[in-house]
């Protein structure tokens, strides 16, 4: 079949297997280049890693970097759908199929578990695979992004994207028509705030580490990292001070709790505060896509723009896997340092005040935003012939065996 992008709202309902494979290949090439600058016998290099939320964005970049820069064996946990009839698989499915294929060809261990990472069943299945194949893991990356969480008793919590003080009104980008509009984000109830914390906070991360420790599937002195975002003052009402921000604050506190609770195991838990990028999660947040398009414009002009693979690679090589991790006063790894540079933010704030539908293509990098958006789903990637017939059914060896 010939596969074309079909965009609905802030998601693309189709994905291209050849394009996703090319996207993974490009990231692998970058990760291999970074290996040339490392000591092959670094004492800090991870050898066996678990990546929870491994199929797209930062999670996928983490798995690629761990495998191809550090030669680590990796187990990934994802929740993706394979192709069925005329429906393509999800991008995460194609990404994982490509990654496993490349890893197998390059002699790297790579296995994937597909299912609800919040569930005890998937935790138990993952631990069994770790113990059977790797013994124990020495690194755990938590990069889970989900809209809802089902508890063991069947209770379902859904996250919301709302303010927590007053109704927030601001400029936003209508992604369907590339026009500036006014977005009004209502105030969340206490129940909605708590539900968002349940889904996006640190409780499940802690459950994973506890399960790994109790299952004797994590090494002494292991490192675990969860990904977060804070952002600039411009987006505080919807992000840092909104329901998402409350969840992220819970995530941040969890890092301290994990490090203290498992001090006798030497486990260290970190938060990596990353920069704003086009992801399936960020595309759903009002105001944020417009901010990202300005951020891309300014950072590309200054030469400080990074995508997922560049940023995660910098986190490992420059911030985390060094003799003394580079953290701020709160204990965070700051990968948003380029984004929050005063030169960048001063320019964005000036442009924000000038933005209109008429000048947005001049002041913002809409092309860059949409390029990253389509790349997530395997489209608009140089070198891929999208007029060719492709088979949408692609297997993942570790899942379809």
N, C-alpha and C positions, 0 to 999 in steps of 0.2 A: 504494500500500500504506500501511497505518497502521503506523508504526514506534514501537516501545516499547523502553525500555532493558532490556538483558539483561546482568546483571552476573555475571561469573565470576571469583571470587577478587578481584584488585585491578584488573581491567580491565572495561570495558564492551564487549561484542562487537558492539554496534550503534551507529550514530550517526544523527543527524537532520539532514538538509540544511537545512531551514528554521531550526532552532535554531542550527546552526553559523553560518549567515548572519547571524542576529540577534546572536550573540556577537561576530562580526567587526565588524558595524555599530556595536555599542556601543563597542568599542575604537577604531574610527575616529573616532567622535564625540569621545572623550576626547582623542585625538591632535590633532584639529583645534583643540580648545580651547587646547591648549598652544602652538600656533603663534601665537596672538594675542599671546603675551608675548615673542616672539622678534624680533630684528632680521631683516628680510627679506633683508639683505645681509651676514649674518654670515660672516666669513672662515673660520670653523670648521665651517660647515654641510657635511655630506657631500652629494655630488651623484649619485654612482653607487655603489651598495652591493651586495655579495654577502652573502647570509645562508645559511649552511650549517646545515641543520636548521631550516627556516623555517615549518613547517606547524602547530605547536602551541606552547603555553607561552611561554617567554621568546623563542624564535626568531620565532614569529608576532608577538608584541608588538613585537619589534625591527623587523620588516619594516613593520608598520603605523606605528610611530612615525617611522621613517626616511622613509616615503612621505608621511604626512599631516602631520607636524610640520615636516619639513625639505624636503618636495617632491622627495625623491631618487628616481631611477630604481632599481629593485631587480630583482635576479635571485635567486631562491630555489632551494635544492636540498633535496629531500625524498625520502622513501622510503615512499610510501603506495599503497593499493590502491583502485581504483575499484569501483563496485558490479558485482555479477555474480549474475544470477538473483534469488533471495530474499535474498541477502546484501547488506547496505548497504556503501557505501564506508566507509573509515576517516574519523574526524573530521578528520584532517589533509588529506585529499582535499577534503572539503566546505569546510573553512576556506580552502584555497587557491583553490578555485573561486570562492568568495564574494569573496575579496580581489582576485583578478584582475578580476572583474566590476565591482566598485566602482572599482578603479583605472582601468579602461578608460573608464568613464563620466565619471571626473573628469580625464581627460587625462593620466594618469600611466603611465609605462612600467613594466610588471610582467610578467616572464616566469619560468617555472618549469621546472626539470629534475627528473624523477622517476627515481631510481635509487640504487644503493649509493654513498654519498658516499665510502666508503673506497677505492673502486676507481679505478684510473688512467683507465679508460674515461669515467667520469662527470667526473673532473677535466678531461680533455681536451675533452669535450663542452661543459662549462661555460666553459672558456677560449675555445673557438671562438665561443660565443655572445657572450661579453663583447667580444671583439675585433670581431666583426661588428656588434654593435648599440650598444655603449657605448665601445668603444676600450679604456679601462682603468677599473678601479674604484678608488675612494679610501677605501673602508671595507670590511672583511671581518669579519662576525660569525660566530663558531664556536659553535653551540649544538646540537651533535650529541649525541643520547642513544640508544645502541643496546646490545643485550644481547650481540652477538657481532660479530666482524670476520673477514672472509675475506681472506687475504693473496693476493698475485699468484700464488704457487706452489700455492694451494689450501688451505693450512693455515688452520684455523679456530680462533680464540681466543674463548673465552666468559668473560664477566665473572661474578663471584660476589659475593654480599653476605654476607661473613663477617668475623669478628674476626681479628686477627693476633697476639694475645698469648694470653690464656686464653679459654676458652669464656665468652661473655657472656650473662648471664641478667638479664632485666629485665621490667618490665611492658610489655605491648603491647596493641594494640587488634585484636580479632577483627572485621574489617570486615564479615563476613557477618552477625554477630548483635549488633554493637555492645556487646560485653562485654569486660571486662578479663581478660587471660590472661597467663600467664608465657611469654615467648619465650626460647628457648635458641639462641643463635647460635654455631655451632661455629667452631673455629679453622681458618683457611685454610692450605693447603700453600704452599710457595714457588712452585710451578708455578701455583697458582691466583692468587697475588698478581701474578705476572708477566703472566699472561693478562689479568687485570683492567686492569693498566697499559696493555697493548697496545690494549685496547678503549677505555678511558676516559681514558687519559693524553693527553699532548700530541703524540705522534708524528704522528698524522694531521693535526692542525692545522698542524704544521711542514711536512708534505708538501704541504698546500694552498698555503701561502705560498710555498714553494720553487717549486712548479709555476707559480704566478701570476707570480713574478719571472722565471723562465726563459722563460715564455711571453709576456713583455712585456705582461701584462694587468693590472698594478697600478701605480698612480701613485706617483711619488716623494712622500715624506712621508705616505703612507697610514697609516691607523690600523686595527689589528685587535684585536678583543676576544673572549676566550673566557669562558664563564660557569662559575662554580664555587660551592661551598658549603663552609663550615667548621662552623658550628653551635655550640651551647653545650656545656659540659662534660658535660651530661646525656646527650648522644648521641655523645660522643667514641669509646667502645669500638666502636660499629657504624659510625660515619662517619669522623671525622677520623683515628682510629687503626686503622680497619678497612681492608679491601681497597679500598674506594672512596676513602678518605683517601690511601692510597698512590698511587692513580691521579691524584688531584687534586694531590698534591704534585708529581708529574711534570709535570702541566699547568702548574702555577705556575712551575716551573723553565724550562719551554719558553718562557714569555713573555720571560724575561731573555735566553735564548739567541737568540730571534728578533730582539729589539731590537739585540743586539750583532752578530749575523751580517749583518743588513741595515742597519747604521748608515749605510753609504754611500748607501743609497736613502732614508734618512730615515724608514724604517718603524718605527712604535712599536707594540709589543704590550702589551696590558693584560689583567689578570684582573679581572673584576667578581665580587666575592663577594656573592651575592644571599641573600635571606632564604628561609626554608623556606616552600614553598607546596605546595598539592595539585597534583601533576603525575603523569603516567603512570609516571614514574621513581620519585618519592618514595613513591607508594602501594605500591610493591613492597618497601620497606625496613622490616623489623621495627622496632618501637618508634617510628619516625618519624611515622606517622599519628596516634598518640596524642599525641605531643609537639605536632604541628601543631594539633590540636584545642584544646589548652591555649593555645598561642601565639595563635590566632585570638581566643579568649575574652578574653585579657588585652589584646591590642593593640586590639581593637575597643572595649573599655572605656576605654582611654587615648586613642583616636582616632589611633593610629599604624599601623593595618593598611593594607597595600597589596597589590593584586593584581599580576599580571604587567605590565599596561600602565602602571599608575601607577609601578611600580618602574623599569621600563626608561625611561620618560619622564624620571624623576628622574635616572637615570644619565646620560642624554644631556645634559639641560639644566643640571644642577647639579654634576655630577662630571667629565664627560669633555669635552664640547664647549665648553670655556671656555678663556681664554688660558693658564691654568696648571692642568692637570687636578688634581683633588683626590684624592690618593692617600695611603695610610698608609706607615709605615716600610718595609714590604715591597714597596711599589709597587702595592698593590691598590686598586681602587676599592671602597669599602665600602658596599654597599647593604643590608648586614645590620646597620647601625648602630642602627636602631630596634629590631630584634629582640634584639640583645645588650645593650641598655640595662639597667643593673642593676635598675631598677624592674620591668622586664618579667621578667627571669630570676629575681629573688628571689621574685616572685609565682608563677611557674611551678613553681619548686622546692618551694614550700610546698604548692601544689595537688597536685603529683606524689605527695607522701607521703600525701596524704589520699584519693587516687583509689581507688574501688571500682566494681564493676559497678552497685551500687545508687545511687551518687551521681554517676556520670559525666555524666548529662544535665544536672545542675546545675552541675558544676564545669568542664566542657569544652564547647566549641562544636561538638558533633557535627552539628548542623543546618548550620552554616557549612561544615564539612568536606565533607559530602555535597552541599551546594549547589555547591561548587566542583568536586567530582568529576563530578557530572552535567553541569554546564556545559561541561566539557571535551569532552563528546560531543554537545552540542547539546540537552540535555534540561533541563527545569525552568527555562526562561528565560521571564520575564514577557512576555506579548504574543504568544506562539506557541501556536496551537491544535493540540495534539497528537492530537486526535481526527479531524483531517482527513486524507484520503488525500494522499500526496505521491509524487512520482516519485523513487525512490532513485538513478536514473541521472542524474548531473550531470557535464557535461563541463568540462574545463579547456582554454580556447582554445589556450594555448601548448603543451599536450601532445597534445590531440586534433585538432590541425589537420592 
